[in-house]
Amino acid sequence: MFKLFSKIKGRFNPTESRRRLVVLYIIFVVIPIILSDSLILTSIYNTEQTVRRHHLENEANAIHYTFFNQVDQAAKLGSAIYSSLYVDRFIHYDYESGLDYYNSYRQFFDDTLLHLVTSQSGMNFKIYTDNDTIINGAEFQNIDKAKGTDWYNYVMNSGLKKGLYFDTKIGPNKSILRTIYLFQRLNYYEYDSPNVMLIEIDYAQFVEELENLNYEFKAYICDDDYILMSNGKYSNVAKDYTSVDNLHDISYTQNFEAYGKELQLKIVGAPTSFWYILKNRWYQLCFMILINIALPLFVSDLMHTTYKNKLKEQETVVARKNAELLALHSQINPHFLFNSLESIRMHSLLKQENETAKMVEHLAKLQRQYTEWQQDNIYIETELDFVKAYLNLQKYRFGDRLSFEIDVEDDCRKLLIPKLTLVTFVENAVVHGIESKTTPGWIFVRISKNESKVTIEIEDTGTGIPEEEAEELLSKMRSANIDMLKEKGRVGIVNACLRLKMITDNNVTFDLDSELGTGTLVQICIPVDKLEGVN
């Protein structure tokens, strides 16, 4: 800039000075404003596009997870029935009479607790079999009732052992009701068996889970022809499926496969046009417009002032204005830098950091045990792996406030125990003992045995339990039954005690000793022979 003025020598020339001022104005005001505005607008657009893309991806991932979480409950039930020798024997047994079948039917549900599992998860199931000695009705149907139906033809033609099928059925008042089926071929022990299990997933509950996510934009799960469900429009359970051609302005699409079904997740209503995005960033545009108006006026006024003075004064003013322009740029840039950093932060949530990954590993190990329920009873040493994972996860949370020690005799490691029972007692010790304590606390898990019994102790040095509450909890532990699971409160403890009573034929004793400010000790005693042959 100063080189332009250094060429001017001699007396002040108004005409030449005016021409040079115009040149300077264009070079140092108009062009920088145009360039900076272009950069700012581009930065706004790119940043908003990135943020919006992450929002859409996050919504799609959340809906995708919710979808599979709902379907996986049915899939895991199907897998458990598929590989169950007990179920296979039940549906292939030749019953001598209707009474013989009825008694076996009742014993079957008492042994498997399937009614409890399906009622809690909102699922219904039917098993279609070619066993003519089974009375046709309720959960067991003759295979002839399935033959010729659309879903059975789909099962036979698809060649899948397990799969999803979206259909409708006739409800009350001959109304149409949407349904979601997960079918499971029951040919694990007999390859060419025509037997099949059909699990009906509650469509209304499924849609409610999607709607409860409360995302800004509407998402639709579709196949090639129809909209199967959504978190908004076109999810009326009492109407037939709507054609996918009704969807317009699709902003994001994610393809996925679910048990042999090719599906698409489409998100609608997320405008990404340049002007729409600028409209959402109106406050930045207003700031930029103010600069565009104020700065030229201010510079023009200064130039007009310098025009009346000497050329050397003009040099100083223009240089100062250029510095002010750069300063204004430096004020704008951090704002967009923070927006960019926010986008990077959101993106980094999708990446694994070392410490976070370790915590997630423990959490995943625990979560996997809740979802993969192939068998109810596991080795004590396997259960203790879950206990360690849970305590390590809590130690990540509490830090030095939590310490733990696990002491188990080698003779006890291969004994069988109901899955997640020890974890339940340990969790109770952490939540009700350590969590509300401000000073460091310990969790002790001790397992030992003598010739006749196994003793399990879970002790914490937490806040303790008031005497009346301790007596009430111990009473529930000792009298645990199915009806108690419907009540509010510590149903996890009741569940664990009930399963221990069931696998030991009620030959288990529970004791609880607690003192306020000192801690709580839970003691469980079980005959050794009850844990050696548990199936």
Buried (B, 14 or more C-beta within 10 A) or exposed (E): EEEBBEEBEEEBEEEEBEEBBEEBBEBBBEEBBEEBBEBBBEBBBBBBBBBBBBBBBBBBEBBBEBBBEBBBBBBBBBBBBBBBEEBBEBBBBEBEEEEEBEEBBEEBEEEBEBEEBBEEBBBBBBBBBEBEBBBEEEBBBBBEEBEEEEBBEBBBEEEBBBBBBBBBEEEEEEEBBBBBBBBBBBBBBEEEBBBBBBBBBBBBEBBEBBEEEEBEBBBBBBBEEBBBBBBBEBBEBEEEBBEBEEBEEBBBEBEBEBBBBEBBBBBBEBEBEEEEBBEBBEEBBEBBEEBBEEBBEBBBEBBEEBBEEEBEBBBBBBBEBBEBBEEBBEEBBEBBEEBBEBBEEBEEEEEEEEEEEBBBEBBEBBEEBEEEBEEBBBBBBBBBBBBBBBBBBBBBEBEEBBBBEBEBEEEBBEBBBBBBBBBBBBBBBBBBBBBEBEEEBBBBBBBBBEEEBBBBBBBBBBBBBEEEEBEBBBEBBBEBEEEBBEEEEBBBBBBBBBBBBBBBEEBBBBEBBBEEEEBBBBBBBBBBEBBEEBE
